[in-house]
Amino acid sequence: MTTIGTPNTTSQTKLMLLGSGELGKEVAIAAQRLGVEVIAVDRYENAPAMQVAHKSYTIPMQDGGALRALVESERPDHIVPEIEAISTDTLVELEAEGYSVTPTARAAKLTMDREGIRKFVSNDLGIKTSEYAFADTKEDFEEACLQIGFPCVVKPIMSSSGKGQSTVHDESSMGPAWSIAQDGGRTGAGRVIVEGFVDFDYEITLLTLRHRDGTTFVDPIGHRQEDGDYQESWQPQPMTKATLTEAQRMAKTVTEGLGGHGIFGVELFIKGEEVIFSELSPRPHDTGMVTMISQNLSQFALHARAILGLPIPNIRQYGPSASHVVMGKGSSKSPSFGNLESALEEDDTDLRLFGKPEVKGERRLGVCLSLGASIDEAREKAEKAANSVEVRL
Ligand code: AMP
């Protein structure tokens, strides 16, 4: 039986978010709507989720000692990772000591880098992925490219949003690809994964919810990435029944293997009737922001309910929907946004500005959301709205 207390009193139910970006901000709001006390943590101040949380802390989350000290002083009922770059060994220890980690500390540890989840899915579960190899040195990297063949995709094992990712078309582009990967990884230079290029027809995120009554699938989300970074997503992605069934089977196998309760973003490539696993986040997914307009319960509301042990009897999908990112490019410590009247002038269009306090280079600062009569119309509306937003840096 779930009981929820009152924030800032002795009955409080505390949720500690590790990572306070735009996805964490929406998890914080969803949890607060249910009366949960939210503590937002990140390595920089004034992060988006901190702006809506009851309390916030700035700590180096990869420092196990700092993470443990904070958890022991706050004693949260739920520890909810929002990013990969956390001391997951500490999460494993804390879970063994009785703390609840969403969905499980093992899931956080396995998905901390691309290697853990890839080996688990491919070797332990026997699920189809692209061909792959890992390399630590330039020599090993070149050998891996030659072994896998061209084109192949190289990514730092610790990276997201396309940072350090590139496609290698021939031997002459191996050198530049190695340099890009070494500059783009989250922890600087290091190990890379080389993947065979999958010439997919389309790719999806299958949001998969593990909750107290079993597994529920959200309608598939199609998306378009540029240089490995999400630009737009839409829902529901049309799929044949057989392909969707296979995608759901794969997602269920992998999420069952990881265990726990919460939402998982399972990324899959579809080619003909074939489904190929790409990667997975044991938490809300950026492409899943479309669910803020497409469903009665967004991926964030679903995550909060699952974490709190509450039922999810149904998810109502409202029809063709889309999201389109608002990017900022340049440098600023006080971005602002104009022409919002034009961005929001159309029916069934919405906007989220994340409140990110700093732009250095290219950064996702907001997202436009639309419903339409068709997926094409929803995409066009979301794109037009996003392009109307004037980002002033
Ligand atoms: P990831 O960060 O692994 O999700 O990669 C970001 C995006 O890059 C994916 O959503 C695909 O659009 C593209 N991508 C990644 N890996 C491959 C691959 N092996 N073959 C083709 N495209 C890929």
Residues whose N, C-alpha, C, O or C-beta is under 5 A from the ligand:
A	BS01	AMP	S130 V153 G162 E195 G196 F197 V198 Q225 G228 E279
